[in-house]
Amino acid sequence: MNELIEQLKSRVGLDDDKARSAAQTAIEFIKNRLPAPIASQIESALSGSSMQGVEGALGSMFGKKSA
C-alpha cells in the first residue's frame, strides 16, 4: 500500500494524510466489489505477501489457468 500512497503523492500532489486516506478508500471500494477470495488475496498482497495468489485468482476469474 505504501507504493500506492507514494504514487498518489507524486502524481496527484496529495500530502501524506490525504494520500493514505485516498488509498484506503480506493482499496476498500475495490475489495467490496470483488468476490471474497479475491478480496482476501488483495488484502494479503497489500500487507506484503506475494502477488502470485492475486494473479492466479484474477487469471482464473477471467478464464486463464494459473501456472
Contacts in CASP RR format, 6 or more apart in sequence:
PFRMAT RR
TARGET T0000
AUTHOR 0000-0000-0000
METHOD contacts of the structure
MODEL  1
MNELIEQLKSRVGLDDDKARSAAQTAIEFIKNRLPAPIASQIESALSGSS
MQGVEGALGSMFGKKSA
1 23 0 8 1.000
1 24 0 8 1.000
1 27 0 8 1.000
1 46 0 8 1.000
4 23 0 8 1.000
4 26 0 8 1.000
4 27 0 8 1.000
5 16 0 8 1.000
5 19 0 8 1.000
5 20 0 8 1.000
5 23 0 8 1.000
6 19 0 8 1.000
8 14 0 8 1.000
8 18 0 8 1.000
8 19 0 8 1.000
8 22 0 8 1.000
8 23 0 8 1.000
9 15 0 8 1.000
9 16 0 8 1.000
9 19 0 8 1.000
12 19 0 8 1.000
12 22 0 8 1.000
13 19 0 8 1.000
14 22 0 8 1.000
27 42 0 8 1.000
27 46 0 8 1.000
30 39 0 8 1.000
30 42 0 8 1.000
31 39 0 8 1.000
31 42 0 8 1.000
31 43 0 8 1.000
32 39 0 8 1.000
34 42 0 8 1.000
35 61 0 8 1.000
37 57 0 8 1.000
38 54 0 8 1.000
38 57 0 8 1.000
38 58 0 8 1.000
38 61 0 8 1.000
41 53 0 8 1.000
41 54 0 8 1.000
41 57 0 8 1.000
42 54 0 8 1.000
44 50 0 8 1.000
44 53 0 8 1.000
44 54 0 8 1.000
45 51 0 8 1.000
45 53 0 8 1.000
45 54 0 8 1.000
55 66 0 8 1.000
56 66 0 8 1.000
59 65 0 8 1.000
59 66 0 8 1.000
60 66 0 8 1.000
END
